[in-house]
Amino acid sequence: MSQHELRAKPAADRQFVVPEAIIAHRGAPLLAPENTLPAMRAAVEKGAKWVEIDVKLTKDLRPVIMHDDKVDRTTNGTGFLAALNFEDVRRLDARASFGEEFAGIQVPTFEELIETILELDVGLQVELKPTPGDDVDTAEIALKVLKDMWPRNRERLFITSFSIQSIHAAARLMPDVPRAFAVVVPPRDPIALLNETKSQVLHLLQDVLTPESEKILADSGIEYAVAVVNDREKAKQLLKNGAQTISTDIPDLLDA
């Protein structure tokens, strides 16, 4: 086993990537349009120490902050983001279902997002969210921006993706930045999966977790996170059972 491979460790010896239990999922999407700069500010106003965002590419290969392959749900436009040039995307209203107070909100560039995160002085989880087929391009273009803008002595950063190609590219381009591989189905062998994907952390969806899979994860000694959890008692239970972090739409979920 190489020095880069994982092995099971007792909980007391784990080195957590994120010291906070809560990651604000796409900012504070119940308070402001998701993945926009106002959503990041709203999350921090609610006490968030870490925020999560999604990076995708436009047709002309500009990295912007959006989750879906299509722009329909979160903007007044239609069609695949990958079929729209950057200037077309910037003309869209990104307020989604929010009211007039957010009229004219734009889809942020990755550069604008990074500037805002540094200004707010919080940690950043970057999810590389390629449109199927541009997995490597998404990683290479987005991470070049990140390398150019993120201060070298500022650690509060990690990279995640459901795409193994994007994660492998991240391992090649930013080897010193921790990586999390995201899955839908909990693996039978979490350690093997993290070694295969060159990752240090596993991200899972709460909807498919079972008591059996939670036990496998806890017994493996790996670091893992669960998304998206908006129920306070469920979040507390998952953290108690071994999850290190919870991704939530409610940044102050554990308060009160």
C-alpha positions as CSV (number, residue, x, y, z in Angstrom):
1,M,0.0,0.0,0.0
2,S,1.5,3.4,-1.0
3,Q,1.7,6.4,1.2
4,H,-1.2,7.9,-0.8
5,E,-3.6,5.0,-0.2
6,L,-6.1,5.0,2.6
7,R,-6.5,2.5,5.4
8,A,-9.0,2.2,8.2
9,K,-8.2,4.4,11.1
10,P,-9.9,4.8,14.5
11,A,-12.1,7.8,14.8
12,A,-9.7,9.6,17.2
13,D,-6.9,9.5,14.6
14,R,-9.0,11.0,11.7
15,Q,-7.8,14.3,10.2
16,F,-10.9,16.1,9.1
17,V,-10.8,18.1,5.9
18,V,-13.6,20.4,7.2
19,P,-13.6,21.3,10.9
20,E,-17.2,22.6,10.8
21,A,-20.1,20.2,10.9
22,I,-22.3,22.2,8.4
23,I,-21.7,23.1,4.8
24,A,-24.1,25.6,3.3
25,H,-25.4,23.9,0.1
26,R,-25.4,26.3,-2.8
27,G,-25.3,29.1,-0.3
28,A,-28.6,29.7,1.4
29,P,-31.1,28.6,-1.3
30,L,-34.2,29.1,0.9
31,L,-33.3,32.7,1.4
32,A,-31.8,33.8,-2.0
33,P,-31.5,32.2,-5.5
34,E,-29.2,29.2,-5.2
35,N,-25.5,29.5,-6.4
36,T,-25.7,33.3,-6.6
37,L,-23.6,35.8,-4.8
38,P,-26.6,36.9,-2.6
39,A,-27.1,33.2,-1.6
40,M,-23.5,33.1,-0.4
41,R,-23.9,36.3,1.6
42,A,-27.2,35.1,3.1
43,A,-25.5,31.8,4.2
44,V,-22.7,33.7,6.0
45,E,-25.2,36.0,7.6
46,K,-26.8,32.9,9.1
47,G,-23.4,31.8,10.5
48,A,-22.1,29.5,7.7
49,K,-18.3,28.9,7.9
50,W,-18.3,26.8,4.7
51,V,-20.3,27.1,1.5
52,E,-20.7,24.7,-1.4
53,I,-21.1,25.7,-5.1
54,D,-21.3,24.0,-8.5
55,V,-19.1,24.9,-11.5
56,K,-20.1,24.3,-15.1
57,L,-18.9,25.4,-18.5
58,T,-20.7,27.5,-21.1
59,K,-20.4,26.7,-24.8
60,D,-17.4,29.1,-25.1
61,L,-15.8,27.4,-22.1
62,R,-16.3,30.0,-19.4
63,P,-16.7,28.6,-15.9
64,V,-20.0,29.7,-14.2
65,I,-21.8,28.8,-11.1
66,M,-24.8,26.6,-11.8
67,H,-26.0,23.1,-10.8
68,D,-28.2,21.8,-13.6
69,D,-27.3,20.9,-17.1
70,K,-30.1,23.1,-18.3
71,V,-30.8,26.7,-17.3
72,D,-34.6,26.3,-17.2
73,R,-35.0,25.8,-13.4
74,T,-32.9,28.6,-12.1
75,T,-33.2,31.3,-14.8
76,N,-35.7,32.7,-17.2
77,G,-33.9,31.0,-20.1
78,T,-34.2,27.6,-21.7
79,G,-31.8,24.9,-23.0
80,F,-28.5,23.4,-22.1
81,L,-25.9,25.6,-20.5
82,A,-23.3,23.9,-22.7
83,A,-25.2,25.2,-25.7
84,L,-25.2,28.8,-24.6
85,N,-22.3,31.3,-24.9
86,F,-21.2,33.2,-21.9
87,E,-22.8,36.5,-23.0
88,D,-26.1,34.7,-23.5
89,V,-26.0,33.3,-20.0
90,R,-25.1,36.7,-18.5
91,R,-28.3,38.2,-20.0
92,L,-30.4,35.7,-18.1
93,D,-32.3,36.6,-14.9
94,A,-31.1,34.0,-12.3
95,R,-33.6,34.7,-9.5
96,A,-35.5,31.4,-10.2
97,S,-38.8,31.5,-8.3
98,F,-37.8,34.5,-6.0
99,G,-39.5,37.8,-6.2
100,E,-38.7,41.3,-7.5
101,E,-36.1,41.9,-4.8
102,F,-33.8,39.6,-6.8
103,A,-34.7,40.8,-10.2
104,G,-31.7,41.1,-12.5
105,I,-29.5,38.7,-10.5
106,Q,-27.0,37.1,-12.8
107,V,-25.4,33.7,-13.0
108,P,-22.0,34.3,-11.4
109,T,-18.7,33.7,-13.0
110,F,-16.3,31.4,-11.1
111,E,-14.0,34.4,-10.7
112,E,-16.8,36.5,-9.1
113,L,-17.7,33.6,-6.8
114,I,-14.1,33.2,-5.6
115,E,-13.7,36.9,-5.0
116,T,-16.9,36.9,-2.9
117,I,-15.8,33.8,-0.8
118,L,-12.4,35.4,-0.1
119,E,-14.2,38.6,0.9
120,L,-16.6,36.7,3.2
121,D,-13.6,34.8,4.7
122,V,-15.3,31.3,4.7
123,G,-14.3,27.9,3.4
124,L,-15.2,26.7,-0.1
125,Q,-16.4,23.3,-1.4
126,V,-16.1,23.4,-5.2
127,E,-18.2,20.8,-6.9
128,L,-17.0,20.2,-10.5
129,K,-20.3,19.6,-12.2
130,P,-19.6,18.7,-15.9
131,T,-22.2,18.4,-18.5
132,P,-21.8,14.8,-19.6
133,G,-18.8,14.8,-22.0
134,D,-16.8,17.8,-20.8
135,D,-15.6,16.2,-17.5
136,V,-11.9,16.9,-18.1
137,D,-12.4,20.3,-19.7
138,T,-14.6,21.4,-16.7
139,A,-11.9,20.4,-14.3
140,E,-9.0,21.8,-16.2
141,I,-10.6,25.2,-16.9
142,A,-12.2,25.7,-13.5
143,L,-9.1,24.6,-11.6
144,K,-6.9,27.0,-13.6
145,V,-9.0,29.8,-12.3
146,L,-8.9,28.4,-8.8
147,K,-5.1,28.1,-8.9
148,D,-4.7,31.6,-10.1
149,M,-7.0,33.2,-7.6
150,W,-6.9,31.1,-4.4
151,P,-4.1,32.3,-2.0
152,R,-1.4,29.7,-1.6
153,N,-1.4,29.9,2.2
154,R,-5.2,29.7,2.5
155,E,-6.3,26.1,3.1
156,R,-10.1,26.3,3.5
157,L,-10.8,24.6,0.2
158,F,-11.7,21.2,-1.2
159,I,-12.9,19.8,-4.5
160,T,-15.7,17.3,-5.1
161,S,-17.4,15.7,-8.1
162,F,-19.6,12.8,-9.1
163,S,-17.3,12.5,-12.1
164,I,-14.3,10.3,-11.7
165,Q,-12.6,11.9,-14.7
166,S,-13.0,15.3,-13.1
167,I,-11.7,14.1,-9.7
168,H,-8.6,12.4,-11.4
169,A,-8.0,15.7,-13.2
170,A,-8.1,17.5,-9.9
171,A,-5.6,15.1,-8.4
172,R,-3.3,15.8,-11.3
173,L,-3.7,19.6,-11.3
174,M,-4.1,20.5,-7.6
175,P,-2.7,17.4,-5.8
176,D,-2.4,19.3,-2.4
177,V,-6.1,20.2,-2.3
178,P,-8.3,17.5,-0.6
179,R,-10.8,15.8,-2.9
180,A,-14.2,14.2,-2.2
181,F,-15.8,11.7,-4.5
182,A,-19.6,11.9,-4.6
183,V,-21.8,8.8,-5.1
184,V,-25.4,8.0,-5.1
185,V,-25.2,4.4,-3.9
186,P,-23.1,3.8,-0.7
187,P,-20.1,1.5,-1.6
188,R,-19.5,-1.9,0.0
189,D,-15.8,-1.1,0.3
190,P,-15.4,2.7,0.9
191,I,-11.7,2.5,1.3
192,A,-11.2,0.8,-2.1
193,L,-13.4,3.4,-3.7
194,L,-11.5,6.3,-2.3
195,N,-8.2,4.8,-3.4
196,E,-9.6,4.1,-6.9
197,T,-10.8,7.7,-7.2
198,K,-7.7,9.3,-5.6
199,S,-9.9,11.0,-3.0
200,Q,-9.8,11.5,0.8
201,V,-13.5,12.0,1.5
202,L,-16.7,10.3,0.4
203,H,-19.9,12.3,-0.2
204,L,-23.2,10.5,-0.1
205,L,-26.9,11.3,-0.5
206,Q,-29.0,10.8,2.6
207,D,-31.9,9.3,0.7
208,V,-30.1,6.1,0.0
209,L,-28.3,5.6,3.3
210,T,-29.4,2.6,5.3
211,P,-28.4,1.5,8.8
212,E,-26.3,-1.2,7.2
213,S,-24.4,1.3,4.9
214,E,-24.0,3.8,7.8
215,K,-22.3,1.0,9.8
216,I,-20.0,0.1,6.9
217,L,-19.0,3.7,6.6
218,A,-18.4,4.2,10.3
219,D,-16.4,0.9,10.6
220,S,-14.2,1.8,7.6
221,G,-12.8,4.8,9.4
222,I,-13.0,7.0,6.4
223,E,-14.2,10.6,6.4
224,Y,-17.6,11.1,4.8
225,A,-20.3,13.7,4.4
226,V,-24.0,13.5,3.8
227,A,-26.2,15.7,1.5
228,V,-28.7,17.2,1.5
229,V,-30.1,17.2,5.1
230,N,-32.6,19.8,6.2
231,D,-34.0,18.1,9.3
232,R,-32.1,19.1,12.5
233,E,-32.6,15.8,14.3
234,K,-31.6,13.7,11.3
235,A,-28.5,15.9,10.9
236,K,-27.6,15.3,14.6
237,Q,-28.2,11.6,14.2
238,L,-25.9,11.3,11.1
239,L,-23.1,13.3,12.8
240,K,-23.4,11.1,15.9
241,N,-23.2,8.0,13.8
242,G,-20.0,9.0,12.1
243,A,-20.6,11.6,9.4
244,Q,-18.1,14.4,9.7
245,T,-20.1,17.0,7.8
246,I,-23.7,17.7,6.6
247,S,-24.6,19.6,3.5
248,T,-27.8,21.6,4.1
249,D,-30.0,24.3,2.6
250,I,-30.3,25.7,6.1
251,P,-27.0,27.2,7.3
252,D,-28.1,27.5,10.9
253,L,-29.7,24.1,11.0
254,L,-27.8,23.0,14.2
255,D,-28.4,26.3,16.0
256,A,-31.2,26.6,18.6
